Each structure stands twice: as C-alpha cells, then as structure tokens.
Amino acid sequence: MTSRSRGAARVLLGGMLAFAGIAHLTVARKDFQAQVPPWVPADEDDVVLLSGAAEIALGGALVALPRERRRLGWIAALFFAAVFPGNIAQWAERRDAFGLDTDRKRAVRLLGQPLLIAWALWSTGALRRER
C-alpha cells in the first residue's frame, strides 16, 4: 500500500473518531452510557462525556497533525484497547445499545475492536521502523 492510502485511511479514522465523539456528547449519549461497565468508579455520563471529548481531540489530531501520526497511532490503539472492556461488559451483561440487541450481534461487535486497533497502527505507520 502506498503512503497515500495510509494517509487517506488515517484521515478517515480521524473523521470517524471525531464523529463518534460528537455522538457521545449528543444523539448517542444514552447508548454510550450502556457501554460503561458498572465497576467503573465514575458516573456513567461523566465517562461518556470525557471519552467523547477524547475522541474528538484524537480524531482532530489524526487529521491535523500528520507529522505526529506514529505517536497518534499508538495513542489511538491504546484508546481502542482501553474502551474494549466496555464492549465486553455490554456483551457479558446483555446491555442493548446501537441496535446490538442479541448476544450474537454483541459478540460480532467485539471483533471490530481489534480491527480498529490494527487500522490505527497501520494507517499511521506506527509499526514501521524509521529509515
């Protein structure tokens, strides 16, 4: 793949993160609250608002700061890993949100998180060695 393809994928990921972050703060706030595990020692709404703000900032940085792409790729991958327990809790506790109203749908969604991690690392060249 070319650096142009990676760049387009990085910008698309950044846009998706910013969009999801805005949704955290607005139209999908309740659905995102369903993903906050009950063992998190913070108010569900506070967690959703903070993670939404983080997604907006990270998404914007992925688009606007291409020279920092490798570092941002690692940060995005760690972010996706950090929110993965929420996805697992949604599946394990059978919480409905985002149309994920069956065990199968929630289980299939779990497969998406490793793909997001891989996308963040690939699109930013985070795993490539400097020449």
C-alpha positions as CSV (number, residue, x, y, z in Angstrom):
1,M,0.0,0.0,0.0
2,T,1.1,3.5,-0.7
3,S,1.6,6.3,1.8
4,R,-1.3,8.0,0.1
5,S,-3.6,5.0,1.0
6,R,-2.3,5.1,4.6
7,G,-2.9,8.8,4.7
8,A,-6.4,8.5,3.5
9,A,-7.1,5.7,5.9
10,R,-5.7,7.9,8.8
11,V,-7.9,10.8,7.8
12,L,-10.9,8.6,7.6
13,L,-10.2,7.1,11.0
14,G,-9.8,10.6,12.4
15,G,-13.1,11.7,10.9
16,M,-14.8,8.6,12.3
17,L,-13.4,9.3,15.8
18,A,-14.5,12.9,15.7
19,F,-17.9,11.9,14.5
20,A,-18.2,9.3,17.3
21,G,-17.0,11.8,19.9
22,I,-19.7,14.3,18.8
23,A,-22.3,11.5,19.0
24,H,-21.0,10.8,22.6
25,L,-22.0,14.4,23.5
26,T,-25.3,14.5,21.6
27,V,-27.5,12.0,19.9
28,A,-26.0,8.7,21.2
29,R,-25.2,9.6,24.7
30,K,-27.6,7.1,26.3
31,D,-26.3,4.3,24.0
32,F,-22.7,5.0,25.0
33,Q,-23.8,5.0,28.7
34,A,-24.9,1.4,28.2
35,Q,-21.3,0.5,27.4
36,V,-19.8,1.9,30.7
37,P,-19.2,-1.2,32.9
38,P,-20.8,-0.9,36.3
39,W,-17.5,-1.5,38.0
40,V,-16.1,1.8,36.6
41,P,-15.8,4.1,39.7
42,A,-17.2,7.2,38.0
43,D,-20.6,8.5,36.8
44,E,-21.6,6.9,33.5
45,D,-22.5,10.2,31.9
46,D,-19.1,11.7,33.0
47,V,-17.3,8.8,31.4
48,V,-19.2,9.2,28.2
49,L,-18.6,13.0,28.1
50,L,-14.9,12.6,28.8
51,S,-14.4,9.7,26.3
52,G,-16.3,11.8,23.7
53,A,-14.1,14.7,24.2
54,A,-11.0,12.5,24.0
55,E,-12.3,11.0,20.7
56,I,-12.9,14.4,19.2
57,A,-9.4,15.6,20.2
58,L,-7.8,12.4,18.9
59,G,-9.7,12.4,15.7
60,G,-8.9,16.0,15.1
61,A,-5.2,15.4,15.8
62,L,-5.1,12.4,13.4
63,V,-6.3,14.7,10.6
64,A,-4.5,17.9,11.5
65,L,-1.1,16.7,12.8
66,P,0.3,14.3,10.1
67,R,3.9,14.7,11.4
68,E,2.8,13.2,14.7
69,R,1.0,10.3,13.0
70,R,3.0,7.5,14.6
71,R,2.6,8.7,18.1
72,L,-1.1,9.3,17.5
73,G,-1.4,5.8,16.0
74,W,-0.2,4.4,19.3
75,I,-2.5,6.7,21.3
76,A,-5.5,5.7,19.2
77,A,-4.6,2.0,19.5
78,L,-4.4,2.4,23.3
79,F,-7.6,4.3,23.4
80,F,-9.4,1.5,21.5
81,A,-7.9,-1.1,23.8
82,A,-8.9,1.0,26.9
83,V,-12.6,1.1,25.8
84,F,-12.7,-2.6,24.9
85,P,-13.8,-3.7,28.4
86,G,-16.9,-1.6,27.9
87,N,-17.7,-3.6,24.8
88,I,-17.1,-6.8,26.7
89,A,-19.3,-5.7,29.5
90,Q,-22.1,-4.8,27.0
91,W,-21.9,-8.4,25.7
92,A,-21.5,-10.1,29.0
93,E,-24.3,-8.1,30.7
94,R,-26.6,-8.3,27.7
95,R,-27.0,-4.5,27.5
96,D,-28.8,-3.3,24.4
97,A,-27.4,-0.2,22.6
98,F,-26.8,0.8,19.0
99,G,-29.1,-1.9,17.7
100,L,-27.0,-4.6,19.4
101,D,-29.9,-6.4,20.9
102,T,-28.8,-10.0,20.7
103,D,-25.9,-11.9,22.1
104,R,-24.7,-12.7,18.5
105,K,-24.7,-9.0,17.4
106,R,-22.9,-8.0,20.6
107,A,-20.3,-10.8,20.1
108,V,-19.7,-9.9,16.4
109,R,-19.1,-6.3,17.5
110,L,-16.3,-7.5,19.8
111,L,-14.4,-8.5,16.6
112,G,-14.4,-4.9,15.4
113,Q,-12.2,-3.5,18.2
114,P,-9.1,-5.4,17.2
115,L,-9.7,-4.2,13.7
116,L,-9.8,-0.6,14.9
117,I,-6.5,-1.2,16.7
118,A,-4.9,-2.6,13.6
119,W,-6.4,0.3,11.5
120,A,-4.9,2.8,13.9
121,L,-1.5,1.2,13.8
122,W,-1.4,0.6,10.0
123,S,-2.8,3.9,8.8
124,T,-0.3,5.9,10.9
125,G,2.7,3.7,10.2
126,A,3.1,3.2,13.9
127,L,4.7,-0.2,13.5
128,R,7.1,0.8,10.7
129,R,10.7,1.5,11.5
130,E,12.3,4.8,10.7
131,R,14.7,4.7,7.8
